């Protein structure tokens, strides 16, 4: 049970555009903020738990197709960040 609130901060997180679009679409679908969605995903991952039920996975698959997200978890560290031009 949560007994205290932690302060929030704005971050300059750089993320691939298709990944961000899928996350924003999922947050909209779940009627929650992007920050709350990301926190929930990360906290589940930290505990080795799956953050998504099958219905949500189906929505994610649809959003991946819409926004052209074809990367997989196996490729996640193969896409090095490029410096700004």
Backbone as JSON Lines, residues from 0, in Angstrom:
{"i":0,"aa":"X","n":[0.85,-1.19,0.0],"ca":[0.0,0.0,0.0],"c":[0.89,1.24,0.0]}
{"i":1,"aa":"X","n":[0.54,2.2,-0.82],"ca":[1.3,3.44,-0.91],"c":[0.86,4.37,0.21]}
{"i":2,"aa":"X","n":[1.83,4.84,0.98],"ca":[1.5,5.73,2.09],"c":[2.0,7.15,1.87]}
{"i":3,"aa":"X","n":[2.83,7.35,0.85],"ca":[3.34,8.68,0.59],"c":[3.41,8.93,-0.91]}
{"i":4,"aa":"X","n":[3.44,10.19,-1.26],"ca":[3.56,10.58,-2.66],"c":[4.98,11.06,-2.92]}
{"i":5,"aa":"X","n":[5.5,10.7,-4.05],"ca":[6.84,11.15,-4.43],"c":[6.72,12.36,-5.35]}
{"i":6,"aa":"X","n":[7.63,13.3,-5.24],"ca":[7.58,14.47,-6.12],"c":[7.8,14.05,-7.57]}
{"i":7,"aa":"X","n":[7.21,14.77,-8.47],"ca":[7.37,14.53,-9.91],"c":[8.32,15.57,-10.48]}
{"i":8,"aa":"X","n":[8.97,15.21,-11.58],"ca":[9.86,16.14,-12.25],"c":[9.68,16.0,-13.76]}
{"i":9,"aa":"X","n":[9.89,17.07,-14.45],"ca":[9.86,17.06,-15.92],"c":[11.19,16.48,-16.39]}
{"i":10,"aa":"X","n":[11.15,15.66,-17.44],"ca":[12.37,15.04,-17.94],"c":[12.52,15.29,-19.43]}
{"i":11,"aa":"X","n":[13.74,15.3,-19.87],"ca":[14.02,15.48,-21.29],"c":[14.33,14.16,-21.97]}
{"i":12,"aa":"X","n":[13.6,13.14,-21.63],"ca":[13.8,11.8,-22.17],"c":[13.71,11.8,-23.69]}
{"i":13,"aa":"X","n":[14.73,11.25,-24.35],"ca":[14.7,11.11,-25.81],"c":[14.27,9.68,-26.12]}
{"i":14,"aa":"X","n":[13.29,9.58,-27.02],"ca":[12.72,8.27,-27.33],"c":[12.34,8.27,-28.81]}
{"i":15,"aa":"X","n":[12.42,7.12,-29.44],"ca":[12.07,7.01,-30.86],"c":[10.62,7.43,-31.07]}
{"i":16,"aa":"X","n":[10.38,8.15,-32.15],"ca":[9.05,8.7,-32.42],"c":[7.97,7.62,-32.47]}
{"i":17,"aa":"X","n":[8.18,6.49,-33.19],"ca":[7.12,5.48,-33.2],"c":[6.81,4.91,-31.81]}
{"i":18,"aa":"X","n":[7.83,4.74,-30.98],"ca":[7.61,4.25,-29.62],"c":[6.76,5.24,-28.84]}
{"i":19,"aa":"X","n":[7.11,6.51,-28.95],"ca":[6.35,7.55,-28.25],"c":[4.9,7.59,-28.72]}
{"i":20,"aa":"X","n":[4.69,7.47,-30.02],"ca":[3.32,7.51,-30.55],"c":[2.49,6.34,-30.02]}
{"i":21,"aa":"X","n":[3.09,5.15,-29.95],"ca":[2.37,4.0,-29.4],"c":[2.05,4.23,-27.93]}
{"i":22,"aa":"X","n":[3.03,4.74,-27.17],"ca":[2.78,5.01,-25.75],"c":[1.68,6.05,-25.56]}
{"i":23,"aa":"X","n":[1.72,7.12,-26.35],"ca":[0.68,8.16,-26.24],"c":[-0.69,7.6,-26.6]}
{"i":24,"aa":"X","n":[-0.73,6.79,-27.66],"ca":[-1.99,6.17,-28.06],"c":[-2.53,5.25,-26.99]}
{"i":25,"aa":"X","n":[-1.65,4.49,-26.37],"ca":[-2.08,3.58,-25.3],"c":[-2.55,4.36,-24.08]}
{"i":26,"aa":"X","n":[-1.84,5.42,-23.74],"ca":[-2.26,6.25,-22.6],"c":[-3.65,6.83,-22.86]}
{"i":27,"aa":"X","n":[-3.88,7.29,-24.08],"ca":[-5.2,7.83,-24.44],"c":[-6.26,6.73,-24.32]}
{"i":28,"aa":"X","n":[-5.96,5.55,-24.84],"ca":[-6.89,4.43,-24.77],"c":[-7.24,4.08,-23.33]}
{"i":29,"aa":"X","n":[-6.22,4.11,-22.45],"ca":[-6.41,3.76,-21.04],"c":[-6.91,4.95,-20.22]}
{"i":30,"aa":"X","n":[-7.06,6.12,-20.85],"ca":[-7.51,7.35,-20.18],"c":[-6.63,7.68,-18.98]}
{"i":31,"aa":"X","n":[-5.32,7.71,-19.24],"ca":[-4.36,8.06,-18.2],"c":[-3.26,8.92,-18.8]}
{"i":32,"aa":"X","n":[-2.5,9.56,-17.95],"ca":[-1.41,10.39,-18.46],"c":[-0.28,9.5,-18.96]}
{"i":33,"aa":"X","n":[0.51,10.05,-19.86],"ca":[1.67,9.33,-20.37],"c":[2.63,8.99,-19.24]}
{"i":34,"aa":"X","n":[2.84,9.92,-18.33],"ca":[3.73,9.67,-17.19],"c":[3.26,8.53,-16.32]}
{"i":35,"aa":"X","n":[1.96,8.48,-16.03],"ca":[1.41,7.39,-15.22],"c":[1.57,6.04,-15.93]}
{"i":36,"aa":"X","n":[1.34,6.04,-17.25],"ca":[1.5,4.81,-18.02],"c":[2.94,4.31,-17.95]}
{"i":37,"aa":"X","n":[3.89,5.2,-18.21],"ca":[5.31,4.81,-18.2],"c":[5.73,4.34,-16.82]}
{"i":38,"aa":"X","n":[5.32,5.05,-15.77],"ca":[5.65,4.62,-14.41],"c":[5.12,3.21,-14.14]}
{"i":39,"aa":"X","n":[3.89,2.96,-14.54],"ca":[3.3,1.63,-14.32],"c":[4.05,0.54,-15.06]}
{"i":40,"aa":"X","n":[4.41,0.8,-16.32],"ca":[5.16,-0.18,-17.1],"c":[6.51,-0.46,-16.44]}
{"i":41,"aa":"X","n":[7.21,0.59,-16.05],"ca":[8.53,0.44,-15.45],"c":[8.45,-0.3,-14.11]}
{"i":42,"aa":"X","n":[7.51,0.07,-13.27],"ca":[7.38,-0.6,-11.97],"c":[7.07,-2.08,-12.14]}
{"i":43,"aa":"X","n":[6.2,-2.41,-13.11],"ca":[5.93,-3.83,-13.39],"c":[7.21,-4.53,-13.85]}
{"i":44,"aa":"X","n":[7.96,-3.89,-14.75],"ca":[9.21,-4.48,-15.25],"c":[10.21,-4.7,-14.13]}
{"i":45,"aa":"X","n":[10.32,-3.73,-13.23],"ca":[11.25,-3.86,-12.1],"c":[10.93,-5.09,-11.24]}
{"i":46,"aa":"X","n":[9.65,-5.46,-11.19],"ca":[9.23,-6.61,-10.38],"c":[9.1,-7.89,-11.21]}
{"i":47,"aa":"X","n":[9.48,-7.82,-12.49],"ca":[9.4,-8.99,-13.35],"c":[7.98,-9.39,-13.7]}
{"i":48,"aa":"X","n":[7.06,-8.42,-13.67],"ca":[5.65,-8.7,-13.95],"c":[5.26,-8.14,-15.32]}
{"i":49,"aa":"X","n":[4.26,-8.76,-15.92],"ca":[3.73,-8.3,-17.19],"c":[2.73,-7.18,-16.92]}
{"i":50,"aa":"X","n":[2.94,-5.99,-17.48],"ca":[2.05,-4.88,-17.19],"c":[0.74,-4.89,-18.0]}
{"i":51,"aa":"X","n":[0.61,-5.82,-18.96],"ca":[-0.52,-5.77,-19.87],"c":[-1.35,-7.05,-19.87]}
{"i":52,"aa":"X","n":[-2.67,-6.88,-19.88],"ca":[-3.58,-8.0,-20.06],"c":[-3.7,-8.26,-21.57]}
{"i":53,"aa":"X","n":[-4.21,-9.42,-21.98],"ca":[-4.31,-9.72,-23.41],"c":[-5.05,-8.66,-24.23]}
{"i":54,"aa":"X","n":[-6.11,-8.08,-23.7],"ca":[-6.85,-7.04,-24.43],"c":[-5.96,-5.84,-24.72]}
{"i":55,"aa":"X","n":[-5.16,-5.45,-23.75],"ca":[-4.27,-4.31,-23.93],"c":[-3.17,-4.65,-24.93]}
{"i":56,"aa":"X","n":[-2.68,-5.88,-24.91],"ca":[-1.67,-6.3,-25.89],"c":[-2.22,-6.19,-27.31]}
{"i":57,"aa":"X","n":[-3.49,-6.54,-27.5],"ca":[-4.11,-6.43,-28.82],"c":[-4.16,-4.97,-29.27]}
{"i":58,"aa":"X","n":[-4.48,-4.07,-28.35],"ca":[-4.49,-2.63,-28.67],"c":[-3.07,-2.18,-29.03]}
{"i":59,"aa":"X","n":[-2.08,-2.63,-28.28],"ca":[-0.69,-2.27,-28.57],"c":[-0.3,-2.76,-29.96]}
{"i":60,"aa":"X","n":[-0.68,-3.98,-30.31],"ca":[-0.37,-4.5,-31.65],"c":[-0.99,-3.63,-32.73]}
{"i":61,"aa":"X","n":[-2.23,-3.18,-32.52],"ca":[-2.87,-2.29,-33.49],"c":[-2.12,-0.97,-33.59]}
{"i":62,"aa":"X","n":[-1.76,-0.39,-32.46],"ca":[-1.04,0.88,-32.45],"c":[0.34,0.73,-33.1]}
{"i":63,"aa":"X","n":[1.01,-0.38,-32.87],"ca":[2.31,-0.62,-33.5],"c":[2.16,-0.6,-35.02]}
{"i":64,"aa":"X","n":[1.11,-1.22,-35.53],"ca":[0.87,-1.22,-36.97],"c":[0.56,0.17,-37.51]}
{"i":65,"aa":"X","n":[-0.27,0.89,-36.8],"ca":[-0.66,2.24,-37.22],"c":[0.55,3.15,-37.29]}
{"i":66,"aa":"X","n":[1.43,3.07,-36.28],"ca":[2.56,4.0,-36.19],"c":[3.87,3.43,-36.71]}
{"i":67,"aa":"X","n":[3.83,2.25,-37.31],"ca":[5.02,1.69,-37.95],"c":[6.12,1.28,-36.99]}
{"i":68,"aa":"X","n":[5.75,0.83,-35.81],"ca":[6.74,0.39,-34.83],"c":[7.03,-1.1,-35.06]}
{"i":69,"aa":"X","n":[8.16,-1.37,-35.7],"ca":[8.51,-2.76,-35.98],"c":[9.7,-3.25,-35.16]}
{"i":70,"aa":"X","n":[10.21,-2.44,-34.27],"ca":[11.29,-2.87,-33.38],"c":[10.76,-3.88,-32.39]}
{"i":71,"aa":"X","n":[11.65,-4.78,-31.95],"ca":[11.31,-5.75,-30.92],"c":[12.2,-5.52,-29.71]}
{"i":72,"aa":"X","n":[11.88,-6.19,-28.62],"ca":[12.7,-6.07,-27.41],"c":[14.13,-6.53,-27.67]}
{"i":73,"aa":"X","n":[14.29,-7.55,-28.51],"ca":[15.63,-8.05,-28.82],"c":[16.49,-7.0,-29.51]}
{"i":74,"aa":"X","n":[15.86,-6.06,-30.19],"ca":[16.58,-5.01,-30.92],"c":[16.72,-3.72,-30.12]}
{"i":75,"aa":"X","n":[16.22,-3.69,-28.92],"ca":[16.09,-2.43,-28.2],"c":[17.4,-1.68,-27.99]}
{"i":76,"aa":"X","n":[18.51,-2.38,-27.89],"ca":[19.79,-1.71,-27.64],"c":[20.63,-1.59,-28.91]}
{"i":77,"aa":"X","n":[20.06,-1.94,-30.05],"ca":[20.79,-1.88,-31.31],"c":[20.61,-0.56,-32.04]}
{"i":78,"aa":"X","n":[19.72,0.27,-31.54],"ca":[19.42,1.54,-32.2],"c":[20.05,2.68,-31.41]}
{"i":79,"aa":"X","n":[21.3,2.94,-31.67],"ca":[22.02,3.98,-30.93],"c":[21.45,5.35,-31.25]}
{"i":80,"aa":"X","n":[21.42,6.2,-30.24],"ca":[20.93,7.56,-30.43],"c":[21.93,8.35,-31.26]}
{"i":81,"aa":"X","n":[21.41,9.06,-32.26],"ca":[22.25,9.88,-33.12],"c":[22.25,11.31,-32.6]}
{"i":82,"aa":"X","n":[23.4,11.98,-32.68],"ca":[23.42,13.39,-32.24],"c":[22.55,14.24,-33.14]}
{"i":83,"aa":"X","n":[22.04,15.34,-32.59],"ca":[21.24,16.26,-33.38],"c":[22.06,16.81,-34.53]}
{"i":84,"aa":"X","n":[21.41,16.99,-35.65],"ca":[22.11,17.53,-36.83],"c":[22.25,19.03,-36.73]}
